[in-house]
């Protein structure tokens, strides 16, 4: 997603000043809706990388080499940015504790890197640096309760490229591309929220856009994949941006980032572990991130606000218009992040 990645950054940055000055307003709903509380990071960077470990511990990655960590629910943030990372676009953060985390930067060639810390961000090691100018890494995902994980690049030689780790991200190996189906011409993944690649149990799920809007599924830790059509329309700047899969239930969201207010046909859902996808309810606009709180309940976010579903993605209700890019829910708490250091959280009210 070389050109699209740059365009996405520029398009949303252009709307940034208004977004930063704006305070979101809840929309009325007959049931109690989430209420975002601001716990911002003191930065102007756009925070598309997000991982929440608990209601107290979360990590975020920024658009100019910044990484921050909180251990007190967002009241304070520690700047734990890797040395020498100035200007890198950190689009994905995967954390297993307050001490251990991975941060993925995107871009052509050596701009695609994975940094690893095991001491709360005091020191970082470059665990992976892309050495192929044709590759552009978009997302990474670790398997729950495991030291294994995957990262994905846009297609090289006509196939999405996968690298894997078995040691908690300390080292990475290229996966044989023989198990990956051919990409459709113009197909790529969106590095918009770190959730174009997600895991559930032993399985992995990859969202695509551009030439096709598909969801690729692996049941063997990334060695082989099968492609399934989503119901979200594909376009040069559109497709499936984000996935959340819990058990047999999957939710996909997206749209076209050049039409941020259009949420028609921008969601899909699965009840058979990603084998088939059905058209979900319309969203309040293009959405770059989604996560499930529990069975049937999920939150989606994007530059025009947030939506909530209580029926597994069949219908959605807008509840706030704060511009956001990424969302993750852990336990009873959902965290979300966005432009100009915005971080919000909601606790216990999502039901």
Buried (B, 14 or more C-beta within 10 A) or exposed (E): BBEBBEBBBEBBBEBBEEBBEBEBEBBEEEEEBBBBEEBBBEBBBBBBBBBBBEBBBBBBBBBBBBBBBBBEBBEEBBEBBBEEBEEBBBBBBBBBEBBBBBBBBBBBEEBBBBBBBBEBBEEBEBBBBBEBEBBBBBBBBBBEEBEBBBBBBBBBEEBBBBBBBBEBBBBBEEBEBEBBBEBBEEBBBBBBBBBBBBBBBEBBBBBBBBBBBBBBBBBEBBBBBEBBEBBBBBBBBBBBBBBBBBEEBBBBBBBBBBBBEBBEBBBBBBBEBBEBBBBBBBBBBBBBBBBBBEEBBBBBBBBBBBBBBBEBBBBBBBBBBBBBBBBBBBEBBBBBBBBBBBBBBBBEEBE
